[in-house]
């Protein structure tokens, strides 16, 4: 099975997990609300840097697949994001979801083409297309 097919399968699985009502209280994806303009701002190519030095280059797709949006991983050596499978918007923040539908990290807008986690462990910045 090629890697793109595996990513699509993972996104479908994550979408089903989210659709079955995972609870936000347990740290998993709940009912997502579209933040004003965040969805449009967040779609595209990004560099996600972890406090541990890990870096992921990802494409956040605008098209919804179920209740979540697909992620194409170009490269990722951040161990905590190795399970990245989808993304969505919740209360104005970008939420990265694992393949199991659980929230991996919540990124709040911090500036033009910049997002960061509240704990300071993750930073997401726009990556130019090559």
N, C-alpha and C positions, 0 to 999 in steps of 0.2 A: 504494500500500500504506500503510495507516494506521500510526501510530507504535506502537500496542499490538501489532499483528500483527507488526511488525518486531522488537519486543522478544521476543515469543514465539518467533519464528524464531531469533533470536540465542541465546536460552536453550537451545533444542533443539540448536543447533549446538555450543554450549559443553558441553552434557551429553554429546554424542557424542564430542567431543574428549577429555573427561575419562575417559569410559568406555573409550576406546581406549588408555588407559595412559600418559598424559603423565607424565613423570618429575619427581619432586620435586627431584632433584638439578639439573635444568636450569631450575629456577625456575617450573615449571608445576605444575598440579594433579596430585597423585598419589592414592594411596588415602586417603580421608578416614575418620577415626574420629569417632564422635559423642562430644563432650566431655560430661561429666556436667552436664546442665541447660543447657548453652550454647545448644543449638538452640532450646529454648523461650524462653530469655532474649533471644536475638538476633532472633527473628522480630518484626516490627512496623515502626514508622515511625522513621527515624533521620536525623540531620543529620551529615554527614561533612565535616569541615573539613580542608583541606590547608594545609601550611606556606606554600604560595604564595598563600594567601588565597582559593583556590577553595572553593566550598561545593556539596555535593550533598544534596538531600533525596530519600530513597529509602524504599521499602517492601520489607523483606526478607520474602518469603513463606515460610510454614512448610511448605507442600506441596512435596514433591520432584517434580521433573520429570526423570526419569532418575536420575542420581547427584548432581545438584546441585539447588539451590533457585532459584526465580525471583526476579528483582528488578524492581520497578516504579520507574522513575526519574521523579520529579515535576519535578525541576529539577537541573541539574548544570553548573557552570561551572568545575570542577576538571579541567584538561586531562589529567592522568594517569588520571582515572577516566572519561573520555569513552567508553571502550570497555567499561564495566561491563555484564556480561551475566548473571551468576549469583553465587551464594554458597554456602558450605558451612562445615562445622566440621572442623578438623584439630587434634588434640591439645589441645582446649580453647580454641582461638582461632577467631575468625570470619575466614574467608578470602574475599576478594572476587575474583571471576574475571572475566577479559575474555571477550568473545564468542568468542575463539579457544580458551578453556579455560585460558589462562595465568593464574597468580597475579598480581594487580595489587597487592594489599596484604594483609598478615596483621595482624589486630587482636586483641590480648590483652585480657582483662578487666582493668580498672584500678580499678573501683569500681562502685557501684550505677548501672546503666544507662550505664556508660562503658566504652569500649574505646579502646585506643591502639596505634599501631605502635611497634615496638621502637626505631626510629630517630627517633621523635618527629615525623615528618612528617605523620601523620594522627591525628585524634581523631574518635571516633564517639560521639554522645550521643543519648539518646532524644528524639524530637521529638513533642510532643503532636499528636494528631489534631485537625484542624480541620473 
